[in-house]
Amino acid sequence: MDIQHSDIGDVRKVILAGRLDTAGVDLIETRFGASIVPAGKNTVVDLSQVTFLASMGIRMLIATNRSLSRKGGKFALYGATPAVREVIDTVALTELIPLADSEVEAIGIVGG
Amino acid sequence: MRSTEIVDGRLRLVLANTLAAVEDGRSEIMRFLGPLDAMAQNRLEVLFEELVSNTIRHGFAKGSGQSIHVEVERGPGAVTLVFEDDGLPFDPTQAELPEGFTSAETARIGGLGIPLIVKLSSALRYEELSSRNDTGFHPRNRTTVSVAAQSAAAEEDA
């Protein structure tokens, strides 16, 4: 599991790569939160290289979204594969966190 | 992972009470099944991850010698996984589905595996067991899940 972040204007962009299974979340969760919450920026997360997502990964996204929202920041996901999208849809995560088809759309959602 | 064998064409695994066993078991199962259509493979991996990790986290005493027995069968058009464990009874078919999300502040972070187990399986059955066998393993729970699946080659031909 790997993570990178950068800024596009005032928007924080985070790229996750690998499997967000129990072991993957264990490895990445602290760094994921650290790359997003302290900055408090509107944030988009690129899921195009995430090959697996289950409840532990969903939990990580929800918890980080909560911490970011307390700082006034907005959060959106994009680029999910069909398999990852099916998991997101099954738990209805998009009731809470938008899922866009592209980076441009995601940035537009968070107001960048 | 404690053991792996193939009996009558079915893969049988015995997983230890550690989260590392989840990855070991997953790899073994995917190797046994061979390439499947991508969505079915993902559903199987999610179901396996959710059922095994839930048992290890909530059904077992930490550091206990308890184990999870998994049998995998590839039938025509479907893959079936049977999980047996000697942990606390847990019936996923009766577990309450979490309510919808309404806000970031109130969003529930627990219980999210339940909708994945219920909705990604084509069939789901639970039995609470009480019979004893001669192996020294006395399972209390049996959960059977099936996922409709075709080979990756069949998916390409379609």
Contacts between the chains, C-beta under 8 A, distances in Angstrom:
chain1	res1	chain2	res2	distance
A	21	B	22	7.1
A	21	B	23	7.3
A	21	B	49	5.6
A	22	B	19	5.3
A	22	B	22	5.9
A	22	B	49	6.7
A	22	B	53	5.1
A	23	B	19	6.8
A	23	B	20	7.5
A	23	B	22	7.4
A	23	B	23	5.9
A	26	B	19	7.9
A	52	B	42	7.1
A	52	B	45	6.3
A	52	B	46	7.7
A	54	B	45	8.0
A	54	B	46	5.0
A	54	B	49	4.8
A	54	B	50	6.0
A	54	B	113	7.2
A	54	B	116	6.6
A	55	B	50	6.1
A	55	B	112	4.0
A	55	B	113	4.1
A	55	B	116	6.1
A	56	B	53	7.5
A	58	B	112	5.2
A	59	B	109	4.5
A	59	B	110	7.6
A	59	B	112	6.3
A	62	B	101	8.0
A	62	B	104	7.9
A	62	B	107	5.0
A	62	B	109	5.1
A	63	B	109	5.8
A	65	B	104	5.3
A	65	B	107	7.5
A	66	B	104	4.8
A	66	B	105	6.3
A	66	B	107	6.4
A	69	B	104	4.0
A	69	B	105	7.1
A	70	B	104	8.0
A	70	B	105	7.7
A	82	B	38	7.4
A	82	B	39	6.7
A	83	B	38	6.1
A	83	B	39	6.0
A	83	B	42	3.7
A	86	B	39	6.8
A	86	B	42	7.2
A	86	B	43	7.7
A	86	B	120	7.6
A	87	B	42	7.7
A	87	B	46	6.3
A	87	B	116	6.6
A	87	B	120	7.9
A	90	B	115	5.6
A	90	B	116	5.7
A	90	B	119	5.0
A	90	B	120	6.3
A	91	B	98	8.0
A	91	B	112	5.3
A	91	B	115	5.4
A	91	B	116	6.7
A	92	B	100	5.9
A	92	B	101	6.6
A	92	B	115	7.9
A	93	B	101	7.4
A	95	B	100	5.5
A	95	B	101	4.3
A	95	B	102	7.7
A	96	B	101	3.9
A	96	B	103	7.8
A	96	B	104	6.5
A	96	B	107	5.4
